[in-house]
Amino acid sequence: MSEVATTASLPLVESDEHRLIRESVSNIAKGFGHRYFAEVVAADGSPHELWQALAEHGFMGPAIATEYGGGGTGLTELAIVEEELSAAGMPLLKMLVSPAVVGAIVERHGDEEQKRRWLPGMASGSERFSLAVTEPDAGSNTHRITTRARRRGDGFVLTGTKTYSSGLEDSDWVLVLANSGEPGADERAKLSLFVVEVDHPGLTRFRIPTALRAPEHTFTVMFDEVEVGPDRLIGAEGEAMKTMFDGLNPERIMSAALCCGVGRYALEKASAYANERAVWGQPIGAHQGVSHPLAEAKVNLEAARLMMMKAAALHDARGPAGEAANMAKLLGADAGVRALDQSIQAHGGNGLAEEYGLADLYFIVRLQRIAPVSREMILNYVAQHSLGLPRSY
């Protein structure tokens, strides 16, 4: 966006533009459907055809400025794309990272050369990014990361290990968080962000087997004397914590969009099934033991969607979006898990049958209660920053 907004607006009635985006993405998604998604996962493949179809219609870069090939609208529109994909049974974790997290960080903190190098590829979908942030022994305490970025000439050398980095198998680049300070010189690490090619000499990855049924694979990534030039440093050296939050808020918002979309998908299937499946002479949806849990899941889902849209509006206005983004993430994950679980329950044994397309999505949504930030850390944030309670960690 070429102009910074000063106020956030959240209309209670969706605009014609947003309805058109929803309809367009939904039509593309219906041409593929959950069966396509499941077949890609079963084949250990990647949804290239879906990604390309979205890219051809400009749905990869709505949050990227027009001067860099994007749509110039905002994260709100990108969240709508993710929600509608997920509502069609095709949640794409890659969209949380590449056009959302990395796109926001590069656009807000990259220099002009970096923006022109990477943003057009993200906007067109021709280049994809992954993240390498989490470490085995650091967890949520980012200041304990041990991946080092040592000065060598005017560049840096990266050494260390990251874990639970997703989607490297079909990414071109990975954004790496490293400590560029001196070991032991300060309790708080001096964190910096670097862009590295996924096939850079010295970078190796090992797939982590998980229960997750998703087209994005999960890896441990090792950096062994990986040399990068000064042009690969995003933002100021040692200031990555400030830089990262312009990407972490979009990640939380997109996570909420994914969960809300899957929740909608699940409730639509449950409602259809509960109207068709008859026991004791009437549809099972006539029984309050079936209908009330689904109705409650719907209420919670709509509340989560409102908070998600509020957080996106605040981010696009460059306002204080941290509180709303965290709340949206927590509400979205909880509501999505509940909606999917109740849908499976309404289907009885059929809820676990692959032909009904529900159970294979469970761990994608359940993951969002853990990552990209855990439910407990969100509550810590709200307790401290929203309520003014003492810091607990």
Kinemage of the C-alpha trace (Angstrom):
@kinemage 1
@onewidth
@group {chain A} dominant
@subgroup {mainchain}
@vectorlist {calphas} color= white
{ca met a 1} P 0.000 0.000 0.000
{ca ser a 2} L 1.443 3.305 -1.033
{ca glu a 3} L -0.308 5.323 1.666
{ca val a 4} L -0.392 4.564 5.369
{ca ala a 5} L -3.877 4.543 6.820
{ca thr a 6} L -4.453 6.402 10.067
{ca thr a 7} L -7.717 4.833 11.190
{ca ala a 8} L -9.089 1.312 11.097
{ca ser a 9} L -12.558 0.524 9.802
{ca leu a 10} L -14.516 -2.686 10.349
{ca pro a 11} L -17.886 -2.560 8.563
{ca leu a 12} L -20.480 -4.918 9.998
{ca val a 13} L -21.821 -5.455 6.478
{ca glu a 14} L -19.226 -6.862 4.113
{ca ser a 15} L -18.358 -4.745 1.099
{ca asp a 16} L -19.154 -5.752 -2.479
{ca glu a 17} L -15.414 -6.028 -3.125
{ca his a 18} L -14.928 -8.513 -0.308
{ca arg a 19} L -17.959 -10.532 -1.367
{ca leu a 20} L -16.543 -10.700 -4.886
{ca ile a 21} L -13.188 -11.941 -3.560
{ca arg a 22} L -14.970 -14.633 -1.549
{ca glu a 23} L -17.040 -15.745 -4.535
{ca ser a 24} L -14.053 -15.795 -6.872
{ca val a 25} L -11.806 -17.780 -4.525
{ca ser a 26} L -14.673 -20.118 -3.661
{ca asn a 27} L -15.304 -20.813 -7.349
{ca ile a 28} L -11.620 -21.597 -7.915
{ca ala a 29} L -11.533 -23.795 -4.824
{ca lys a 30} L -14.646 -25.723 -5.835
{ca gly a 31} L -12.908 -26.637 -9.076
{ca phe a 32} L -10.412 -28.580 -6.968
{ca gly a 33} L -12.216 -29.541 -3.764
{ca his a 34} L -11.156 -31.437 -0.677
{ca arg a 35} L -10.663 -34.632 -2.667
{ca tyr a 36} L -7.876 -32.935 -4.640
{ca phe a 37} L -6.311 -31.732 -1.395
{ca ala a 38} L -6.464 -35.231 0.108
{ca glu a 39} L -5.007 -36.829 -3.024
{ca val a 40} L -2.078 -34.389 -3.037
{ca val a 41} L -1.346 -35.206 0.612
{ca ala a 42} L -1.657 -38.963 0.024
{ca ala a 43} L 0.770 -38.724 -2.895
{ca asp a 44} L 3.231 -36.759 -0.753
{ca gly a 45} L 2.942 -34.006 -3.315
{ca ser a 46} L 2.327 -30.280 -3.504
{ca pro a 47} L -0.824 -28.441 -4.664
{ca his a 48} L 0.953 -26.687 -7.543
{ca glu a 49} L -2.169 -26.522 -9.716
{ca leu a 50} L -4.195 -24.841 -6.987
{ca trp a 51} L -1.380 -22.430 -6.158
{ca gln a 52} L -1.040 -21.498 -9.848
{ca ala a 53} L -4.782 -21.007 -10.291
{ca leu a 54} L -4.859 -18.620 -7.337
{ca ala a 55} L -1.756 -16.796 -8.566
{ca glu a 56} L -3.194 -16.309 -12.068
{ca his a 57} L -6.136 -14.436 -10.551
{ca gly a 58} L -3.958 -12.273 -8.289
{ca phe a 59} L -4.899 -13.968 -5.025
{ca met a 60} L -1.336 -14.458 -3.774
{ca gly a 61} L -0.470 -10.812 -3.416
{ca pro a 62} L -3.408 -8.681 -2.270
{ca ala a 63} L -1.402 -7.585 0.783
{ca ile a 64} L 1.592 -6.528 -1.340
{ca ala a 65} L 1.784 -3.002 -2.793
{ca thr a 66} L 0.943 -2.479 -6.458
{ca glu a 67} L 4.395 -1.092 -7.224
{ca tyr a 68} L 5.783 -4.529 -6.411
{ca gly a 69} L 3.217 -6.483 -8.396
{ca gly a 70} L 0.627 -6.980 -5.655
{ca gly a 71} L -2.996 -5.993 -5.322
{ca gly a 72} L -2.337 -3.099 -2.971
{ca thr a 73} L -5.292 -3.854 -0.725
{ca gly a 74} L -4.267 -5.517 2.526
{ca leu a 75} L -4.011 -8.477 4.859
{ca thr a 76} L -7.800 -8.407 5.226
{ca glu a 77} L -8.161 -9.547 1.632
{ca leu a 78} L -5.437 -12.196 1.973
{ca ala a 79} L -7.188 -13.536 5.093
{ca ile a 80} L -10.399 -13.803 3.071
{ca val a 81} L -8.544 -15.879 0.473
{ca glu a 82} L -7.204 -18.247 3.156
{ca glu a 83} L -10.609 -18.513 4.829
{ca glu a 84} L -12.380 -19.383 1.577
{ca leu a 85} L -9.764 -21.967 0.621
{ca ser a 86} L -10.127 -23.550 4.040
{ca ala a 87} L -13.921 -23.382 3.783
{ca ala a 88} L -13.548 -25.550 0.679
{ca gly a 89} L -11.522 -28.092 2.669
{ca met a 90} L -8.128 -26.932 1.382
{ca pro a 91} L -6.236 -25.067 4.126
{ca leu a 92} L -2.847 -23.941 2.835
{ca leu a 93} L -0.287 -23.392 5.584
{ca lys a 94} L 2.134 -21.935 3.038
{ca met a 95} L -0.067 -18.861 2.658
{ca leu a 96} L 0.445 -18.049 6.333
{ca val a 97} L 4.170 -17.771 5.736
{ca ser a 98} L 5.085 -16.666 2.232
{ca pro a 99} L 2.761 -13.802 1.201
{ca ala a 100} L 1.642 -12.985 4.762
{ca val a 101} L 4.560 -13.174 7.214
{ca val a 102} L 7.530 -12.724 4.883
{ca gly a 103} L 5.640 -10.384 2.579
{ca ala a 104} L 4.810 -8.041 5.463
{ca ile a 105} L 8.352 -8.127 6.863
{ca val a 106} L 10.073 -7.461 3.533
{ca glu a 107} L 7.625 -4.708 2.543
{ca arg a 108} L 7.864 -2.905 5.868
{ca his a 109} L 11.542 -3.435 6.663
{ca gly a 110} L 13.394 -4.365 3.489
{ca asp a 111} L 15.329 -1.777 1.514
{ca glu a 112} L 14.148 -0.844 -1.964
{ca glu a 113} L 16.414 -3.351 -3.681
{ca gln a 114} L 15.175 -6.169 -1.445
{ca lys a 115} L 11.554 -5.232 -2.034
{ca arg a 116} L 12.028 -5.302 -5.796
{ca arg a 117} L 13.956 -8.563 -5.547
{ca trp a 118} L 11.450 -10.606 -3.528
{ca leu a 119} L 8.007 -9.002 -3.383
{ca pro a 120} L 7.035 -9.454 -7.066
{ca gly a 121} L 7.775 -13.179 -6.859
{ca met a 122} L 5.674 -13.536 -3.715
{ca ala a 123} L 2.844 -11.538 -5.274
{ca ser a 124} L 2.838 -13.638 -8.453
{ca gly a 125} L 3.279 -16.915 -6.599
{ca ser a 126} L 6.392 -17.728 -8.636
{ca glu a 127} L 8.655 -17.646 -5.569
{ca arg a 128} L 7.852 -19.049 -2.142
{ca phe a 129} L 9.309 -18.558 1.309
{ca ser a 130} L 9.525 -20.669 4.450
{ca leu a 131} L 10.489 -19.674 8.003
{ca ala a 132} L 13.283 -20.995 10.208
{ca val a 133} L 12.668 -19.561 13.672
{ca thr a 134} L 11.937 -22.319 16.214
{ca glu a 135} L 14.803 -24.185 17.900
{ca pro a 136} L 14.830 -27.452 19.867
{ca asp a 137} L 15.914 -25.894 23.171
{ca ala a 138} L 14.404 -22.417 22.915
{ca gly a 139} L 10.661 -22.973 22.462
{ca ser a 140} L 8.724 -19.746 22.981
{ca asn a 141} L 11.745 -18.050 24.558
{ca thr a 142} L 13.173 -16.645 21.344
{ca his a 143} L 16.032 -14.919 23.148
{ca arg a 144} L 17.526 -18.347 23.921
{ca ile a 145} L 18.088 -19.290 20.298
{ca thr a 146} L 21.596 -20.500 19.571
{ca thr a 147} L 21.742 -20.180 15.796
{ca arg a 148} L 24.559 -17.695 15.253
{ca ala a 149} L 25.206 -15.125 12.575
{ca arg a 150} L 28.916 -14.224 12.715
{ca arg a 151} L 30.397 -11.332 10.819
{ca arg a 152} L 32.733 -12.285 7.967
{ca gly a 153} L 33.844 -9.340 5.891
{ca asp a 154} L 30.764 -7.326 5.055
{ca gly a 155} L 28.546 -10.425 5.231
{ca phe a 156} L 27.564 -13.110 7.731
{ca val a 157} L 28.051 -16.824 8.391
{ca leu a 158} L 25.080 -18.750 9.806
{ca thr a 159} L 25.551 -21.776 12.051
{ca gly a 160} L 22.900 -23.625 14.049
{ca thr a 161} L 19.821 -25.818 13.991
{ca lys a 162} L 16.154 -24.991 13.531
{ca thr a 163} L 13.202 -27.321 13.974
{ca tyr a 164} L 9.584 -27.504 12.833
{ca ser a 165} L 10.206 -25.442 9.720
{ca ser a 166} L 7.459 -26.201 7.210
{ca gly a 167} L 7.219 -26.190 3.444
{ca leu a 168} L 10.890 -26.139 2.500
{ca glu a 169} L 10.337 -28.903 -0.040
{ca asp a 170} L 8.786 -26.479 -2.532
{ca ser a 171} L 10.174 -23.149 -1.320
{ca asp a 172} L 12.849 -21.077 -2.987
{ca trp a 173} L 13.916 -19.115 0.090
{ca val a 174} L 13.858 -19.381 3.858
{ca leu a 175} L 13.775 -16.452 6.296
{ca val a 176} L 16.108 -17.279 9.177
{ca leu a 177} L 16.203 -15.769 12.666
{ca ala a 178} L 19.688 -15.777 14.184
{ca asn a 179} L 21.652 -14.226 17.036
{ca ser a 180} L 24.168 -11.790 15.575
{ca gly a 181} L 25.503 -10.715 18.982
{ca glu a 182} L 28.484 -12.039 20.886
{ca pro a 183} L 27.852 -15.214 22.945
{ca gly a 184} L 27.329 -14.417 26.610
{ca ala a 185} L 27.682 -10.688 26.095
{ca asp a 186} L 24.055 -9.968 26.890
{ca glu a 187} L 21.184 -11.932 28.410
{ca arg a 188} L 18.912 -10.830 25.577
{ca ala a 189} L 20.027 -12.021 22.183
{ca lys a 190} L 20.664 -9.531 19.406
{ca leu a 191} L 18.408 -11.076 16.821
{ca ser a 192} L 18.654 -10.515 13.080
{ca leu a 193} L 16.762 -11.813 10.039
{ca phe a 194} L 18.388 -13.260 6.933
{ca val a 195} L 17.128 -14.565 3.598
{ca val a 196} L 18.809 -17.796 2.482
{ca glu a 197} L 18.257 -20.006 -0.577
{ca val a 198} L 16.837 -23.381 0.441
{ca asp a 199} L 19.529 -25.119 -1.648
{ca his a 200} L 22.389 -22.960 -0.331
{ca pro a 201} L 25.631 -24.892 0.330
{ca gly a 202} L 25.779 -25.819 4.005
{ca leu a 203} L 21.999 -25.909 4.464
{ca thr a 204} L 20.600 -29.384 5.020
{ca arg a 205} L 17.145 -30.508 6.075
{ca phe a 206} L 15.648 -33.655 7.561
{ca arg a 207} L 11.941 -34.354 7.444
{ca ile a 208} L 10.136 -34.778 10.768
{ca pro a 209} L 7.400 -37.446 10.622
{ca thr a 210} L 4.194 -36.038 12.131
{ca ala a 211} L 0.496 -36.900 12.280
{ca leu a 212} L -0.237 -33.757 10.268
{ca arg a 213} L -2.089 -34.419 6.999
{ca ala a 214} L -1.010 -31.421 4.967
{ca pro a 215} L 0.835 -30.779 1.693
{ca glu a 216} L 3.505 -28.861 3.617
{ca his a 217} L 6.173 -31.104 5.124
{ca thr a 218} L 7.969 -30.325 8.390
{ca phe a 219} L 11.744 -30.281 8.781
{ca thr a 220} L 14.714 -29.905 11.052
{ca val a 221} L 17.078 -27.506 9.259
{ca met a 222} L 20.815 -27.309 9.870
{ca phe a 223} L 23.051 -24.401 8.915
{ca asp a 224} L 26.731 -25.318 8.654
{ca glu a 225} L 28.830 -22.248 7.851
{ca val a 226} L 26.213 -20.807 5.489
{ca glu a 227} L 27.659 -17.597 4.059
{ca val a 228} L 25.332 -14.757 3.079
{ca gly a 229} L 26.013 -11.265 1.840
{ca pro a 230} L 24.915 -8.001 3.483
{ca asp a 231} L 22.021 -7.802 1.009
{ca arg a 232} L 20.409 -10.795 2.762
{ca leu a 233} L 19.945 -8.969 6.083
{ca ile a 234} L 16.334 -7.765 6.408
{ca gly a 235} L 15.938 -4.707 8.609
{ca ala a 236} L 18.507 -3.441 11.070
{ca glu a 237} L 21.018 -5.866 12.548
{ca gly a 238} L 20.051 -6.851 16.099
{ca glu a 239} L 16.524 -5.408 15.782
{ca ala a 240} L 14.678 -8.483 14.513
{ca met a 241} L 12.286 -8.721 17.454
{ca lys a 242} L 10.714 -5.435 16.376
{ca thr a 243} L 10.863 -6.493 12.741
{ca met a 244} L 9.336 -9.906 13.392
{ca phe a 245} L 6.189 -8.570 15.013
{ca asp a 246} L 5.141 -6.999 11.723
{ca gly a 247} L 5.111 -10.575 10.422
{ca leu a 248} L 3.932 -12.454 13.508
{ca asn a 249} L 0.670 -10.535 13.766
{ca pro a 250} L -0.245 -11.467 10.158
{ca glu a 251} L 0.683 -15.070 10.936
{ca arg a 252} L -1.736 -15.116 13.882
{ca ile a 253} L -4.483 -13.520 11.801
{ca met a 254} L -3.987 -15.945 8.919
{ca ser a 255} L -3.992 -18.843 11.380
{ca ala a 256} L -7.380 -17.640 12.623
{ca ala a 257} L -8.622 -17.375 9.026
{ca leu a 258} L -7.563 -20.957 8.337
{ca cys a 259} L -9.346 -22.230 11.436
{ca cys a 260} L -12.497 -20.245 10.733
{ca gly a 261} L -12.566 -21.572 7.191
{ca val a 262} L -12.171 -25.197 8.237
{ca gly a 263} L -14.830 -24.624 10.898
{ca arg a 264} L -17.248 -23.395 8.233
{ca tyr a 265} L -16.413 -26.385 6.034
{ca ala a 266} L -17.025 -28.797 8.906
{ca leu a 267} L -20.328 -27.244 10.005
{ca glu a 268} L -21.648 -27.187 6.444
{ca lys a 269} L -20.938 -30.899 6.097
{ca ala a 270} L -22.371 -31.661 9.527
{ca ser a 271} L -25.568 -29.738 8.817
{ca ala a 272} L -26.096 -31.513 5.514
{ca tyr a 273} L -25.461 -34.897 7.115
{ca ala a 274} L -27.702 -34.187 10.118
{ca asn a 275} L -30.550 -33.259 7.743
{ca glu a 276} L -30.136 -36.388 5.631
{ca arg a 277} L -29.255 -39.073 8.158
{ca ala a 278} L -32.467 -40.444 9.678
{ca val a 279} L -32.702 -42.546 12.846
{ca trp a 280} L -35.952 -43.545 14.558
{ca gly a 281} L -37.954 -41.993 11.802
{ca gln a 282} L -36.516 -38.471 11.785
{ca pro a 283} L -33.292 -36.675 10.841
{ca ile a 284} L -30.658 -36.769 13.568
{ca gly a 285} L -30.511 -32.961 13.402
{ca ala a 286} L -33.898 -32.872 15.077
{ca his a 287} L -32.277 -34.163 18.269
{ca gln a 288} L -30.889 -31.430 20.509
{ca gly a 289} L -27.971 -33.671 21.454
{ca val a 290} L -26.823 -33.197 17.857
{ca ser a 291} L -28.158 -29.749 17.019
{ca his a 292} L -27.154 -27.803 20.125
{ca pro a 293} L -23.406 -28.588 19.988
{ca leu a 294} L -23.372 -27.658 16.310
{ca ala a 295} L -25.297 -24.450 17.001
{ca glu a 296} L -22.902 -23.496 19.795
{ca ala a 297} L -19.953 -24.193 17.517
{ca lys a 298} L -21.505 -21.855 14.953
{ca val a 299} L -21.879 -19.066 17.530
{ca asn a 300} L -18.254 -19.397 18.627
{ca leu a 301} L -17.076 -19.513 15.029
{ca glu a 302} L -18.830 -16.281 14.090
{ca ala a 303} L -17.331 -14.517 17.114
{ca ala a 304} L -13.867 -15.701 16.069
{ca arg a 305} L -14.423 -14.474 12.517
{ca leu a 306} L -15.308 -10.997 13.780
{ca met a 307} L -12.159 -10.792 15.891
{ca met a 308} L -10.084 -12.049 12.977
{ca met a 309} L -11.441 -9.316 10.707
{ca lys a 310} L -10.900 -6.692 13.418
{ca ala a 311} L -7.268 -7.749 13.807
{ca ala a 312} L -6.725 -7.640 10.036
{ca ala a 313} L -8.259 -4.154 9.844
{ca leu a 314} L -5.964 -2.911 12.614
{ca his a 315} L -2.912 -4.399 10.921
{ca asp a 316} L -3.806 -2.835 7.582
{ca ala a 317} L -4.246 0.543 9.296
{ca arg a 318} L -0.807 0.062 10.885
{ca gly a 319} L -2.426 0.422 14.274
{ca pro a 320} L -1.757 -1.576 17.464
{ca ala a 321} L -2.802 -5.026 16.216
{ca gly a 322} L -1.009 -7.266 18.723
{ca glu a 323} L -3.867 -7.700 21.177
{ca ala a 324} L -6.509 -8.341 18.520
{ca ala a 325} L -4.228 -10.660 16.524
{ca asn a 326} L -3.503 -12.800 19.565
{ca met a 327} L -7.168 -12.906 20.562
{ca ala a 328} L -8.176 -13.805 17.005
{ca lys a 329} L -5.636 -16.621 16.961
{ca leu a 330} L -6.897 -18.081 20.248
{ca leu a 331} L -10.588 -17.720 19.382
{ca gly a 332} L -10.096 -19.019 15.853
{ca ala a 333} L -8.161 -22.109 16.904
{ca asp a 334} L -10.591 -22.963 19.684
{ca ala a 335} L -13.639 -22.396 17.481
{ca gly a 336} L -12.165 -24.309 14.548
{ca val a 337} L -11.244 -27.334 16.638
{ca arg a 338} L -14.655 -27.340 18.311
{ca ala a 339} L -16.550 -27.070 15.026
{ca leu a 340} L -14.555 -29.840 13.397
{ca asp a 341} L -14.803 -32.101 16.435
{ca gln a 342} L -18.559 -31.631 16.693
{ca ser a 343} L -18.930 -32.297 12.990
{ca ile a 344} L -17.025 -35.558 13.346
{ca gln a 345} L -19.190 -36.437 16.356
{ca ala a 346} L -22.391 -35.735 14.427
{ca his a 347} L -21.234 -38.130 11.710
{ca gly a 348} L -20.684 -40.921 14.218
{ca gly a 349} L -18.347 -43.572 12.848
{ca asn a 350} L -18.561 -41.972 9.420
{ca gly a 351} L -16.721 -38.988 10.835
{ca leu a 352} L -13.521 -41.027 10.711
{ca ala a 353} L -14.136 -42.428 7.229
{ca glu a 354} L -11.916 -40.786 4.626
{ca glu a 355} L -14.759 -40.399 2.134
{ca tyr a 356} L -16.417 -37.834 4.403
{ca gly a 357} L -13.358 -35.575 4.363
{ca leu a 358} L -13.303 -34.496 7.998
{ca ala a 359} L -10.876 -36.413 10.188
{ca asp a 360} L -7.891 -35.795 7.903
{ca leu a 361} L -8.173 -32.052 8.649
{ca tyr a 362} L -8.119 -32.449 12.409
{ca phe a 363} L -4.396 -32.020 13.031
{ca ile a 364} L -4.083 -28.988 10.741
{ca val a 365} L -6.574 -27.176 12.953
{ca arg a 366} L -5.350 -28.710 16.213
{ca leu a 367} L -1.857 -27.502 15.365
{ca gln a 368} L -3.085 -23.920 15.512
{ca arg a 369} L -3.648 -24.237 19.264
{ca ile a 370} L 0.108 -24.858 19.548
{ca ala a 371} L 1.692 -22.864 16.747
{ca pro a 372} L 2.674 -20.303 15.609
{ca val a 373} L 2.158 -19.309 19.248
{ca ser a 374} L 0.670 -21.491 21.940
{ca arg a 375} L -2.649 -20.848 23.611
{ca glu a 376} L -0.848 -20.418 26.948
{ca met a 377} L 1.491 -17.732 25.621
{ca ile a 378} L -1.469 -15.824 24.202
{ca leu a 379} L -3.120 -15.854 27.618
{ca asn a 380} L 0.168 -14.658 29.127
{ca tyr a 381} L 0.155 -11.779 26.638
{ca val a 382} L -3.435 -10.791 27.381
{ca ala a 383} L -2.910 -11.035 31.144
{ca gln a 384} L 0.151 -8.805 31.025
{ca his a 385} L -0.587 -6.334 28.229
{ca ser a 386} L -4.388 -6.136 28.265
{ca leu a 387} L -5.069 -6.510 31.972
{ca gly a 388} L -1.869 -5.089 33.420
{ca leu a 389} L -1.133 -8.180 35.488
{ca pro a 390} L 2.427 -9.085 36.566
{ca arg a 391} L 4.586 -10.854 34.000
{ca ser a 392} L 4.510 -14.595 34.673
{ca tyr a 393} L 7.467 -15.811 32.597
